[in-house]
Structure formats: C-alpha cells, structure tokens
Amino acid sequence: MTNNQQPAQQQLNELISDIRFAMFTTVNSQGVLTSRPMTVQKDPDDEKENAQAATHLWFFMSRTSETVAEFSLSPSVNVSFADTGDDIYVSVSGHARLVEDMALKQRLWSKMNEAWFPQGVNDPDLALVRIEIEQAEFWNVKESKLVQLFKLAKAAFSDEPPTLGTHGRLTP
C-alpha cells in the first residue's frame, strides 16, 4: 500500500482515505487531553489531486462546542484513525482553525451531516474546521491475523520482539 518512494501526502492519503471516523484530540483549559469521535469531511476536489489531499483535514463542528473553544485557545490538535479490519493505525498532529467559506461548506456538505445540524449548511452554529497537518505517524500491518498470531507466539518464547507490518513518520 505504501512505499518510501511515494510523496508523504500520497502515502497518508492512501492510509486514511477509506476511514470516515477519527478521534479528534484537543487540550482543555486545565491542560488535559480531551478526545471525541468526529466524522472526517472528504473534499471531492482534494481527492482528485491526491498529493494535496493529505496536507489538511476537514471537519464540521458546533461553533459553540468545547472542541472549538479548546483549539481556539490551543490550536495544536491530534487526529487518530484506526481501521482494525485492515490493521491500519494513523496519528496526525497539526493545527486547527475555523474557516469561513460558504462555497467550501456546500461542497463538503452531505445529508448525513443533518443529524447534527438540522438547519443544514446554513446553520449559524455550523463551523468548518481545517487541520493543517504537520506530521503523521502510521502503523500498517499487512500480515494475516494467523501470521500475526504466529509471530506473537514466537516472540513470547524468544528475546526478540515481533516485527509486524510497517511503521513510519510522514511530514507532508
């Protein structure tokens, strides 16, 4: 799926392209990390230009939420992805900011978003949030579950930790 010859953005995009939900982590006013599940908004224009897709992430949030209040005070955030079926795990570090762009909101909008914003894309509480990616770290285990189990069992009886899949850091 990934290799060292691909641009970092393309590798990251391939790893997270099929993962719709992520854990979005901010720092609250007491300095405590706080995470919550969020839906990643896929930009069709970004997906056409694969290399650009992974330099940023998009989310819709309530303008009055604790999440927005927290990253307004401390814009450093983490977004983590997990696809347990394919054993792909990604942790993205970046900076969050509000973006006021109605055309972009309309382009990213889907009917599913109405569950949280019943007034639609014109809801005054709807905030568009852009995460500028600074770094991503990933783990991609390609071995079958049976091979993983064998390697774990083998490691349990040796002094060597198991080697499972690929681990790397990407800086878009």
C-alpha positions as CSV (number, residue, x, y, z in Angstrom):
1,M,0.0,0.0,0.0
2,T,2.7,2.5,0.8
3,N,6.4,2.7,0.0
4,N,9.2,5.1,0.6
5,Q,9.2,6.4,-3.0
6,Q,5.7,7.9,-2.7
7,P,5.3,11.5,-1.6
8,A,4.3,11.7,2.1
9,Q,0.9,13.2,1.2
10,Q,0.1,10.4,-1.1
11,Q,1.1,7.7,1.5
12,L,-1.0,9.4,4.2
13,N,-4.0,9.8,1.9
14,E,-3.9,6.1,0.9
15,L,-3.8,5.1,4.6
16,I,-6.8,7.2,5.7
17,S,-8.8,7.5,2.5
18,D,-11.4,4.9,3.5
19,I,-11.6,5.8,7.2
20,R,-14.6,8.1,7.8
21,F,-14.3,8.5,11.6
22,A,-11.5,9.7,13.7
23,M,-10.7,10.6,17.3
24,F,-10.1,14.4,17.5
25,T,-8.0,15.4,20.5
26,T,-7.6,18.9,22.0
27,V,-6.1,20.3,25.2
28,N,-8.7,21.7,27.6
29,S,-8.3,24.7,29.8
30,Q,-6.8,22.5,32.6
31,G,-4.1,21.2,30.2
32,V,-5.8,17.8,30.0
33,L,-6.0,16.0,26.6
34,T,-9.7,15.5,25.6
35,S,-10.8,13.3,22.7
36,R,-14.0,12.8,20.9
37,P,-15.1,10.9,17.8
38,M,-15.6,13.1,14.7
39,T,-16.5,12.5,11.0
40,V,-13.9,13.5,8.5
41,Q,-15.3,15.5,5.7
42,K,-14.0,14.3,2.4
43,D,-13.4,17.1,-0.2
44,P,-14.1,15.7,-3.7
45,D,-11.7,18.3,-5.2
46,D,-8.9,17.2,-2.8
47,E,-9.4,13.6,-3.8
48,K,-8.9,14.4,-7.5
49,E,-5.5,15.9,-6.6
50,N,-4.2,13.0,-4.5
51,A,-1.0,14.8,-3.4
52,Q,-2.9,17.8,-1.9
53,A,-5.5,15.7,-0.1
54,A,-3.3,14.8,2.9
55,T,-1.9,18.3,3.7
56,H,-5.1,19.1,5.6
57,L,-8.2,17.5,7.1
58,W,-11.8,19.0,7.3
59,F,-14.4,18.7,10.0
60,F,-17.8,20.2,10.7
61,M,-18.3,21.1,14.4
62,S,-20.6,23.1,16.5
63,R,-19.3,26.7,16.7
64,T,-20.3,26.7,20.4
65,S,-18.7,23.4,21.3
66,E,-16.0,22.8,23.8
67,T,-13.9,21.4,21.0
68,V,-13.8,24.7,19.1
69,A,-13.3,26.6,22.4
70,E,-10.3,24.4,23.3
71,F,-8.5,24.6,19.9
72,S,-9.2,28.4,19.8
73,L,-7.0,28.7,22.9
74,S,-4.5,26.0,22.0
75,P,-4.6,25.2,18.2
76,S,-2.3,22.1,18.5
77,V,-4.5,19.0,17.9
78,N,-4.2,15.3,17.2
79,V,-6.5,13.3,15.0
80,S,-6.2,9.5,15.2
81,F,-7.5,6.9,12.7
82,A,-8.0,3.2,13.1
83,D,-9.1,0.6,10.6
84,T,-8.9,-2.6,12.7
85,G,-10.1,-4.8,9.8
86,D,-7.0,-3.9,7.8
87,D,-4.7,-3.2,10.7
88,I,-4.0,0.4,9.8
89,Y,-3.5,3.0,12.5
90,V,-2.6,6.6,11.9
91,S,-1.9,9.5,14.3
92,V,-1.9,13.0,12.8
93,S,-0.6,16.1,14.6
94,G,-1.5,19.6,13.4
95,H,-3.1,22.9,14.0
96,A,-6.8,23.6,13.9
97,R,-8.5,26.8,12.7
98,L,-12.0,27.9,11.7
99,V,-12.6,28.6,8.0
100,E,-15.4,30.9,6.9
101,D,-16.1,29.7,3.3
102,M,-19.7,29.0,2.4
103,A,-18.8,27.5,-1.0
104,L,-16.5,25.0,0.7
105,K,-19.1,24.2,3.3
106,Q,-21.5,23.5,0.5
107,R,-19.0,21.3,-1.4
108,L,-18.2,19.3,1.8
109,W,-21.9,19.0,3.0
110,S,-23.7,15.7,2.9
111,K,-27.2,14.7,4.0
112,M,-25.6,12.7,6.9
113,N,-24.4,16.0,8.5
114,E,-28.1,17.0,9.1
115,A,-28.2,14.6,12.0
116,W,-26.0,17.1,13.9
117,F,-27.0,20.3,12.0
118,P,-30.7,20.0,11.2
119,Q,-30.8,23.5,9.7
120,G,-28.4,22.3,7.0
121,V,-25.4,24.0,5.6
122,N,-26.8,27.5,6.6
123,D,-27.0,26.6,10.3
124,P,-25.4,29.5,12.1
125,D,-23.8,27.0,14.6
126,L,-22.1,25.1,11.8
127,A,-18.3,25.7,11.9
128,L,-15.9,24.4,9.3
129,V,-12.6,23.4,10.8
130,R,-9.4,22.8,8.9
131,I,-6.5,20.9,10.3
132,E,-3.1,21.8,8.8
133,I,-1.1,18.6,9.1
134,E,2.4,18.9,10.5
135,Q,3.3,15.3,11.0
136,A,1.7,11.8,10.8
137,E,2.8,8.6,12.2
138,F,1.4,5.3,11.0
139,W,1.4,1.6,11.6
140,N,0.3,-0.7,8.7
141,V,0.2,-4.4,9.5
142,K,-0.1,-6.3,6.2
143,E,0.3,-9.9,7.6
144,S,-2.8,-12.0,8.0
145,K,-4.2,-12.5,11.5
146,L,-2.8,-16.0,11.5
147,V,0.7,-14.9,10.7
148,Q,0.5,-12.1,13.3
149,L,-0.6,-14.7,15.9
150,F,2.3,-16.9,15.0
151,K,4.8,-14.1,15.2
152,L,3.5,-13.0,18.6
153,A,3.7,-16.6,19.9
154,K,7.2,-16.9,18.6
155,A,8.2,-13.7,20.2
156,A,6.8,-14.8,23.5
157,F,9.3,-17.7,23.6
158,S,12.3,-15.6,22.5
159,D,14.1,-12.4,23.5
160,E,13.2,-10.7,20.2
161,P,10.0,-8.5,19.9
162,P,7.8,-9.4,16.9
163,T,8.1,-7.4,13.7
164,L,4.7,-6.8,12.4
165,G,4.0,-4.6,9.4
166,T,5.3,-1.1,8.6
167,H,5.8,1.8,10.9
168,G,6.7,5.3,9.7
169,R,6.6,9.0,10.1
170,L,5.4,11.3,7.4
171,T,5.8,15.1,7.2
172,P,3.7,16.5,4.4
